[in-house]
C-alpha cells in the first residue's frame, strides 16, 4: 500500500487497498492508529505525507473515479493560462455519478466528454485547452476569457482553428456565444469561412439548390459582391457579423450594400454564425420561405 501511495502523492483509496488485500477493517485500523487519515470519502493520505495543492487535486480525482478530470479554473491553472483562477479544486465527472456534495470539491457533471477534450498533464487527467476555455466561458468575464484565450494561443497550447473545432465538438454548452464572439474578433476571416462552409452543408442536406458564391452585381456605378446568391431568384444570403466583430463602420458599409441590393430588386437575408450553429432548422426554413416568396412573385 505504501508503494502505491508513494506514486500517488501519498494517497490511496479504499478500493485500491482492497485490491491489495486490505479490507475496510484494516484501513480503519490504520486510521485509528494514526497511520492513515481521511481526505475525502474513500480517499486516505499516509500520515506525514506532505500536504500540497497537487495532492489535494489528486485526492479529488481519486474520489471522482476513473473518468474524472480536472476542469474549469483548476484546469486553467494546470495549463498555466493567464488570469486569476483561485486555489479551489474543480473536477468534471460523467453525468449521474458522484451526486453527493463533498466540502473542498466543486463537481461539474457532463453527459459527454469527447476523447479529444481529455488530456493528461503532469500526471493529472485534465480537460484539453479548448474544452477548458469553453467551460470557463460560462462564468468568466469577457476580458478574463480573452486574456486566457490569448495566452493559450501565444504559448502554442491551441489555435483559433483548434478552438473552432472544440466549439463544434461541444454544441449546446453554455457560454459558447462568448467564446465564439472572441474568436470572430480575433480571426474574422476564419469565422466567415466557417459560416460559409457550414451554411452550404446545411443547404445541401436540406436538398436545396446550391447558391453561387461571391456573386457580383453591377449597381450602375460599381460592383456589389454577395456572399451567397440565388441569381435567378435575386436572393442574397449575407454573413451578418455586426453583432460579433465588424464594428460600426463595417456594419454601415454592409448596411449600405444591402440597401442598394434591395433597391435593385434583390431579397437580402442576413444570417449570423449563431443562426447556422444554434438554429440550423430555422435558418433553412427562412431560406425555403424566401425562395417560395421570390418564386411566386
Secondary structure as GFF3:
##gff-version 3
##sequence-region A 1 297
A	DSSP	alpha_helix	2	7	.	.	.	ID=ss1
A	DSSP	beta_strand	11	13	.	.	.	ID=ss2
A	DSSP	alpha_helix	14	19	.	.	.	ID=ss3
A	DSSP	alpha_helix	24	32	.	.	.	ID=ss4
A	DSSP	beta_strand	36	40	.	.	.	ID=ss5
A	DSSP	beta_strand	43	46	.	.	.	ID=ss6
A	DSSP	alpha_helix	53	64	.	.	.	ID=ss7
A	DSSP	beta_strand	69	70	.	.	.	ID=ss8
A	DSSP	alpha_helix	72	78	.	.	.	ID=ss9
A	DSSP	beta_strand	90	94	.	.	.	ID=ss10
A	DSSP	beta_strand	106	110	.	.	.	ID=ss11
A	DSSP	three_ten_helix	115	117	.	.	.	ID=ss12
A	DSSP	beta_strand	118	121	.	.	.	ID=ss13
A	DSSP	beta_strand	124	127	.	.	.	ID=ss14
A	DSSP	alpha_helix	129	137	.	.	.	ID=ss15
A	DSSP	alpha_helix	142	154	.	.	.	ID=ss16
A	DSSP	alpha_helix	160	169	.	.	.	ID=ss17
A	DSSP	alpha_helix	176	186	.	.	.	ID=ss18
A	DSSP	alpha_helix	188	205	.	.	.	ID=ss19
A	DSSP	beta_strand	212	218	.	.	.	ID=ss20
A	DSSP	beta_strand	223	230	.	.	.	ID=ss21
A	DSSP	beta_strand	235	239	.	.	.	ID=ss22
A	DSSP	alpha_helix	247	263	.	.	.	ID=ss23
A	DSSP	beta_strand	267	271	.	.	.	ID=ss24
A	DSSP	alpha_helix	273	278	.	.	.	ID=ss25
A	DSSP	alpha_helix	280	296	.	.	.	ID=ss26
###
